[in-house]
């Protein structure tokens, strides 16, 4: 079964850090670009970060730029999202998504067009609160 599984979410105080993981099973991430999306209660899902298949190019939404870092470890078949300086407004369910193809080897897909992604994880809850 081909799936993405997120982990690492939880409750953290404002200013704290969390590292999310997105592990693939049933397929290799070598030829997949990965993006992280999030959905807060009552809001639409938004793309926040992406990384090209070969890991050389990253992209961040302005809301998280400078605080979040995405990385890809093809040997472990896992993508990470390091989140620092967390704010209450970062509270959301976080999803990872995978986009297949040579178009994404050196350039990550759009953070806006969700149709470019082939697989989605089930999400992990991140709550930032004191």
C-alpha positions in Angstrom: 0.0 0.0 0.0 1.4 3.4 -1.0 1.1 5.9 1.7 2.6 8.9 3.5 2.6 9.0 7.2 3.1 12.2 9.2 4.3 12.2 12.8 5.8 14.6 15.3 2.9 16.8 16.0 1.8 17.8 19.5 1.2 20.6 22.0 4.0 23.2 22.3 4.2 26.6 24.0 4.6 29.8 21.9 8.2 30.2 20.9 8.9 26.5 21.1 9.9 24.1 18.4 8.7 20.9 16.8 10.0 18.6 14.0 7.5 16.9 11.8 8.3 13.8 9.8 6.7 12.5 6.6 7.6 8.9 5.9 6.7 7.1 2.7 5.8 3.5 2.6 5.3 1.3 -0.4 7.3 3.6 -2.7 10.5 5.6 -2.9 10.6 9.3 -2.5 13.7 9.6 -4.7 11.6 11.0 -7.6 9.0 12.8 -5.6 8.9 16.4 -4.6 7.3 17.0 -1.2 5.2 19.8 0.1 3.8 20.6 3.5 0.3 22.0 3.9 -1.7 23.0 6.9 -5.3 23.6 7.7 -6.4 25.6 10.7 -10.0 25.3 12.1 -12.4 27.2 9.9 -9.8 28.0 7.3 -8.8 26.6 3.9 -5.8 24.4 3.6 -2.7 26.3 2.7 0.7 25.3 1.3 3.6 26.4 3.5 6.7 24.7 2.3 8.0 22.5 -0.5 11.2 20.8 -1.6 12.3 19.5 -4.9 12.8 15.7 -5.5 16.6 15.9 -5.3 16.4 18.2 -2.3 18.3 21.1 -3.8 15.5 23.7 -4.0 13.1 24.7 -1.3 10.2 27.1 -1.2 8.4 28.7 1.8 5.2 30.7 2.3 5.9 34.2 3.7 4.1 33.3 6.9 6.7 30.6 7.8 9.8 31.8 6.0 12.8 32.2 8.4 11.1 30.0 11.1 10.5 26.7 9.3 13.0 24.5 7.4 12.2 21.6 5.1 14.7 18.9 4.4 14.6 15.6 2.5 16.5 12.4 3.4 16.1 10.0 0.5 18.1 7.3 2.2 15.5 7.3 5.0 12.6 7.9 2.6 11.5 10.7 4.9 11.0 14.4 4.7 11.2 16.7 7.7 9.7 20.1 8.7 11.6 21.8 11.4 9.4 24.4 13.0 10.9 27.0 15.3 9.5 30.1 17.0 6.1 28.7 16.9 3.1 31.0 17.3 -0.5 30.3 18.2 -1.5 31.0 14.7 0.6 28.0 13.5 -2.0 25.8 15.2 -3.4 23.5 12.5 -3.4 20.0 11.1 -0.3 19.6 9.0 -0.2 17.4 5.9 2.6 16.3 3.6 2.0 15.6 -0.1 4.1 14.1 -2.8 4.4 15.1 -6.5 6.0 12.6 -8.9 7.9 13.4 -12.0 11.0 14.8 -13.6 9.5 18.3 -13.6 10.1 18.4 -9.9 13.6 17.1 -9.7 15.1 20.6 -9.5 12.0 22.7 -8.8 9.3 22.1 -6.3 5.6 22.3 -7.4 3.4 25.1 -6.6 2.1 25.6 -3.0 -1.2 26.7 -4.5 -2.2 24.0 -7.0 -3.0 20.9 -5.0 -3.8 18.9 -8.1 -0.1 18.6 -8.8 0.3 16.2 -5.8 -0.2 12.5 -6.2 -0.2 11.3 -2.6 -1.3 12.8 0.7 -0.8 11.9 4.3 -3.5 11.7 6.9 -2.2 14.8 8.8 -0.8 15.4 12.3 -2.1 18.0 14.8 0.1 20.8 15.9 -1.2 23.0 18.7 0.7 26.1 19.9 -0.7 27.3 23.2 0.4 28.3 26.7 
